[in-house]
Amino acid sequence: MLDIEDENPSPGYWPSVSDLFITLFIIAIAILAAVFFALLPKNNVASEKAIIVAVGQDLGKIRRPVNELREILGLEPIRTTQTPDEVVVAVDETCSMAAERIRILDSEIKKLTGLDSSRKEFLKLQEENRKLKSQLLKLEEELERLQKVLRTAEGVDIEAIIAENLDLRRQLNDKPPIIQISEQKEEYRFAKGSSFMKQDFVEGLRDNEFDRLAREIIDREKEGRVKVDTLEIIGHTDGTPLSGGGNLDRQLPSVLSEEKSSISALKPGSNNDLGLLRALAVRHQWSAFVKEEYEDKGRHVEMAVLQRVQIRCYSAGQTILPVAKENPEAKDFRQDDARARRIEMRLTRLKTDDDQSAPDKELGEEE
């Protein structure tokens, strides 16, 4: 099979410059002949002198260029012995043949014009073919490289690597939920300046948010999804100032070490203290929920999964404003604002597989 790149179009079909000049010359002769016939005397037996008078020049000067044209056309030259009548016939013959030759050349030029357009298309295809060959060469090189990799990886479980890759991608997109509990809902409200939770508040958490968190943790364990090991609870407050002194510095370590099991003895001295106390109150209710819903009902396997999740409590105080509060200098920043008072709970993974067996650290921290 011939390579299309080797088939360059030959320029031999283009008319030469001399042919174009000859064409122009033929046209000039045709015009001259027309003048000649217009001025020719009607008497066919007119003498050479009468023709000379009619055209205004020597008949020999007509015979010479006509003979040059006849030579190109392949006709016999006009002899000096021929009569004027024969010369006229010869000129007519020359003009007719020259006109026919002009028509043929015009047709050929039109064909060549079409060929020029085809030639451009051909060159375009030729360039495209060159690029495709280059791409094919690169693909062949890449295929050879991959074949070498596969030969080197003999004994390696390719399917296991692919499965691991898919699992890693899934883990990147597997985000546990973040739950926000706003005091804008009447059932989810603490008493002013307190971390005490009313019964409606506790029941709402158990039936909704706690149940959702527990199912998320257990389902991830059962389905082999990305496991979570930490439940973070963050308490937010508004900027309403608190009065009175707090005792968290003295009493909080005892509560966290469970020397004192109740947080009712803790008194906040600032909104940051209050945010932490409310997070600790939610933590206390979570622990009670796990015990009553799983341990007391004999669901020990699921309870063990939930108990492996470490709980961390944080305080955001009034440091994080709601979306509507874009200006910290606003006059109502220190006013009562239910939008700013909220609890946020989020599941996350803080440990790696290497330290899963490490003992839990401090459960309560202040931000």
C-alpha positions in Angstrom: 0.0 0.0 0.0 1.4 3.4 -1.0 1.9 6.0 1.7 -0.2 9.0 1.0 2.6 11.3 2.2 4.8 10.0 -0.7 2.2 11.0 -3.3 3.0 14.6 -4.0 1.0 16.2 -6.7 2.9 16.8 -9.9 3.1 20.4 -11.1 3.4 19.3 -14.8 -0.2 19.8 -15.7 0.0 23.6 -15.3 0.1 25.6 -18.6 3.4 27.2 -19.3 3.9 30.9 -19.6 4.5 30.7 -23.3 1.1 29.0 -23.8 -0.6 31.9 -22.1 1.2 34.4 -24.3 0.3 32.4 -27.4 -3.3 32.5 -26.3 -3.2 36.3 -26.1 -1.5 36.4 -29.5 -4.2 34.3 -31.0 -6.9 36.7 -29.7 -5.0 39.6 -31.2 -4.8 37.8 -34.6 -8.5 37.1 -34.4 -9.3 40.8 -33.9 -7.0 41.6 -36.8 -8.7 39.1 -39.1 -12.1 40.6 -38.2 -10.8 44.0 -39.3 -9.3 42.5 -42.4 -12.6 40.9 -43.4 -14.6 44.1 -42.7 -12.3 46.1 -45.0 -11.9 43.4 -47.7 -13.3 44.4 -51.1 -16.3 42.4 -52.2 -14.7 41.5 -55.5 -13.0 38.1 -55.1 -10.9 38.7 -58.2 -9.3 41.9 -56.7 -5.6 42.2 -57.1 -3.1 42.0 -54.3 -2.7 45.8 -54.7 -6.4 46.3 -53.8 -6.0 44.2 -50.6 -2.9 46.2 -49.7 -4.8 49.5 -50.1 -7.7 48.0 -48.0 -5.6 47.0 -45.0 -3.1 49.8 -45.4 0.0 47.6 -45.3 2.0 45.1 -47.3 0.3 41.7 -47.6 3.6 40.1 -46.6 3.4 41.6 -43.2 0.1 39.8 -42.7 1.4 36.5 -44.1 4.4 36.4 -41.7 2.6 36.4 -38.3 -0.2 34.3 -39.7 2.4 31.7 -40.8 3.9 31.7 -37.3 0.5 30.9 -35.8 -0.2 28.3 -38.5 3.1 26.6 -37.6 2.0 26.4 -34.0 -1.4 25.0 -35.0 0.3 22.5 -37.3 -0.9 24.0 -40.6 1.0 24.6 -43.8 2.3 28.1 -44.2 0.8 30.6 -46.7 3.1 30.8 -49.7 3.9 34.0 -51.5 2.6 32.6 -54.7 -0.9 32.2 -53.3 -3.6 34.5 -54.5 -5.2 37.1 -52.2 -8.3 35.0 -52.2 -6.3 31.9 -51.0 -4.7 34.1 -48.4 -8.1 35.1 -47.1 -9.2 31.5 -46.9 -6.0 30.6 -45.1 -6.5 33.4 -42.6 -10.1 32.3 -42.0 -8.9 28.7 -41.4 -6.2 29.9 -39.0 -8.7 32.0 -37.0 -11.2 29.2 -36.7 -8.6 26.7 -35.5 -7.1 29.2 -33.1 -10.6 29.9 -31.7 -11.2 26.2 -31.2 -7.8 25.9 -29.5 -8.6 28.8 -27.2 -11.9 27.1 -26.2 -10.0 23.9 -25.4 -7.4 25.7 -23.3 -10.1 27.6 -21.4 -11.8 24.3 -20.6 -8.4 22.9 -19.4 -7.8 25.9 -17.2 -11.2 25.5 -15.5 -10.3 21.9 -14.8 -7.0 22.9 -13.4 -8.7 25.5 -11.2 -10.8 22.7 -9.7 -7.7 20.6 -9.3 -6.1 23.4 -7.3 -8.9 23.4 -4.8 -8.6 19.6 -4.6 -4.9 20.0 -4.0 -5.5 22.2 -1.0 -7.8 19.7 0.4 -5.3 17.0 -0.3 -2.6 18.9 1.6 -4.9 19.4 4.5 -5.7 15.6 4.7 -2.0 14.9 4.4 -1.2 17.1 7.4 -4.0 15.5 9.4 -2.7 12.1 8.5 0.8 13.2 9.8 -0.7 14.2 13.2 -2.7 10.9 13.4 0.5 8.9 12.8 2.2 10.9 15.5 -0.6 10.2 18.0 -0.6 6.5 17.1 3.1 6.4 17.7 2.6 7.9 21.2 -0.2 5.4 22.0 2.0 2.5 20.9 4.8 3.8 23.2 2.3 4.1 26.1 1.0 0.6 25.4 4.5 -0.8 25.5 5.2 1.0 28.8 2.0 -0.5 30.3 3.0 -3.9 29.1 6.3 -3.6 30.8 4.6 -2.6 34.0 2.3 -5.5 33.8 5.2 -7.9 33.2 7.0 -6.5 36.2 3.9 -6.7 38.3 3.5 -10.5 37.8 2.1 -12.0 41.0 0.5 -8.7 42.1 -3.3 -8.8 42.6 -4.3 -6.0 40.1 -8.0 -6.4 41.0 -7.2 -5.9 44.7 -5.3 -2.7 43.8 -8.3 -1.5 41.7 -10.7 -2.3 44.6 -8.4 -0.4 47.0 -8.3 2.6 44.7 -12.1 2.7 44.5 -12.4 2.3 48.2 -10.1 5.3 48.8 -12.1 7.4 46.3 -15.3 6.4 48.2 -13.8 7.4 51.5 -12.8 10.8 50.2 -16.5 11.5 49.3 -18.0 9.7 52.3 -18.6 12.6 54.7 -20.5 12.0 58.0 -23.3 14.4 58.8 -23.0 17.6 60.8 -26.1 18.2 63.0 -27.0 21.7 64.3 -29.6 22.2 67.0 -30.7 25.9 67.2 -32.5 27.5 70.1 -34.8 29.1 67.6 -36.9 25.9 68.0 -38.8 26.2 71.3 -38.2 22.6 72.4 -34.4 23.0 72.1 -33.7 25.8 74.6 -31.5 26.0 77.7 -32.6 28.2 80.6 -30.9 31.6 80.5 -27.3 31.5 81.6 -27.7 27.8 82.5 -26.8 24.3 81.1 -29.9 22.6 82.5 -31.9 20.7 79.8 -35.7 20.5 80.1 -37.4 17.1 79.5 -38.7 18.2 76.1 -35.2 19.1 75.1 -33.9 15.6 76.2 -36.7 13.7 74.5 -36.3 15.6 71.3 -32.5 14.8 71.2 -33.2 11.1 71.9 -35.9 10.7 69.3 -34.2 12.6 66.5 -30.5 13.7 66.7 -29.2 11.0 68.9 -31.0 8.2 67.0 -29.7 9.6 63.7 -26.1 9.7 65.0 -26.3 6.2 66.5 -27.7 4.7 63.2 -24.9 6.5 61.2 -22.2 5.0 63.5 -23.6 1.5 63.5 -24.4 1.4 59.8 -20.8 2.4 58.9 -19.5 -0.4 61.0 -21.9 -3.0 59.5 -21.5 -1.9 55.8 -17.7 -1.6 55.9 -17.8 2.1 55.2 -15.4 4.7 56.6 -15.6 4.3 60.3 -15.8 7.3 62.7 -14.1 7.3 66.0 -15.1 10.7 67.5 -18.2 12.6 68.3 -17.5 16.4 68.6 -20.1 18.5 70.5 -19.7 22.3 70.3 -21.7 24.8 72.3 -22.4 28.2 70.9 -23.8 31.2 72.8 -24.8 34.8 72.1 -23.0 37.8 73.5 -25.3 38.5 76.5 -22.8 39.1 79.4 -22.9 36.7 82.4 -22.8 38.0 86.0 -21.1 36.2 88.8 -17.9 34.2 89.1 -17.3 30.8 87.6 -15.7 27.7 89.2 -14.7 25.6 86.1 -11.0 26.0 86.8 -11.5 24.3 90.2 -14.4 21.9 89.6 -14.2 20.8 85.9 -11.3 18.3 86.3 -13.3 16.4 89.0 -16.3 16.2 86.8 -14.3 14.9 83.8 -12.5 12.3 85.9 -16.0 11.2 87.2 -15.1 12.0 90.8 -18.3 14.1 90.5 -20.8 12.7 88.1 -23.0 15.7 87.8 -22.3 19.0 86.1 -24.8 20.8 88.1 -22.1 22.0 90.5 -20.3 23.8 87.7 -21.0 27.5 87.4 -20.0 29.5 84.2 -18.1 32.7 84.6 -18.2 33.6 80.9 -20.0 32.7 77.7 -17.1 30.5 76.8 -17.7 28.6 80.1 -21.4 28.4 79.3 -20.8 27.0 75.8 -18.6 24.3 77.3 -21.1 23.4 80.0 -23.9 23.0 77.5 -21.8 20.8 75.3 -21.0 18.7 78.4 -24.7 18.5 79.2 -25.4 17.1 75.7 -22.6 14.6 76.2 -24.1 13.4 79.5 -27.5 12.8 77.8 -25.8 10.9 74.9 -24.1 8.6 77.4 -27.5 8.0 79.1 -29.1 7.4 75.7 -26.6 4.7 74.7 -27.0 2.9 78.1 -30.8 2.9 78.1 -31.4 2.2 74.4 -28.7 -0.4 73.9 -27.3 -1.8 77.2 -30.6 -2.1 79.0 -32.3 -3.6 76.0 -29.6 -6.2 75.4 -28.2 -4.7 72.2 -24.6 -5.2 73.5 -22.9 -5.5 70.1 -24.3 -2.2 68.9 -23.6 -0.6 72.3 -20.0 -1.7 72.0 -19.7 0.0 68.6 -21.2 3.3 70.1 -19.0 3.1 73.2 -15.8 2.9 71.0 -16.6 6.5 69.8 -14.8 9.1 71.8 -16.7 12.2 72.8 -15.0 15.6 72.7 -16.7 18.8 74.0 -15.8 22.3 72.9 -17.0 25.8 73.5 -17.4 28.4 70.8 -18.9 30.9 73.2 -20.0 34.0 71.3 -17.0 33.9 69.0 -18.9 32.5 66.0 -21.7 34.7 64.9 -24.8 33.4 62.9 -24.8 34.0 59.2 -26.9 37.1 59.5 -24.4 38.7 61.9 -21.7 39.9 59.6 -20.6 43.0 61.7 -19.1 42.2 65.1 -19.5 45.9 66.0 -23.2 45.8 65.7 -25.1 47.3 68.6 -27.1 44.1 69.2 -24.1 41.9 69.4 -24.5 41.6 73.2 -28.2 41.2 73.1 -30.3 38.1 73.5 -30.1 36.2 70.1 -31.6 32.7 69.7 -29.8 32.3 66.4 -26.4 32.5 68.0 -27.3 30.0 70.7 -27.0 26.5 69.3 -25.4 23.1 69.7 -23.4 21.5 66.9 -22.7 17.8 66.7 -20.4 16.2 64.1 -18.9 12.8 63.6 -15.3 12.6 62.5 -12.2 10.4 62.4 -9.2 11.6 64.4 -7.3 8.3 64.8 -5.4 6.3 62.2 -5.5 2.6 61.9 -2.2 2.4 63.7 -3.4 4.0 66.9 -7.0 2.6 67.1 -5.9 0.6 70.2 -4.6 3.7 72.0 -6.5 4.8 75.1 -8.9 7.7 74.8 -7.6 11.1 75.8 -9.4 13.8 77.7 -13.1 13.9 76.8 -13.7 17.5 77.5 -11.7 20.4 76.1 -12.3 24.1 76.0 -11.7 26.0 72.7 
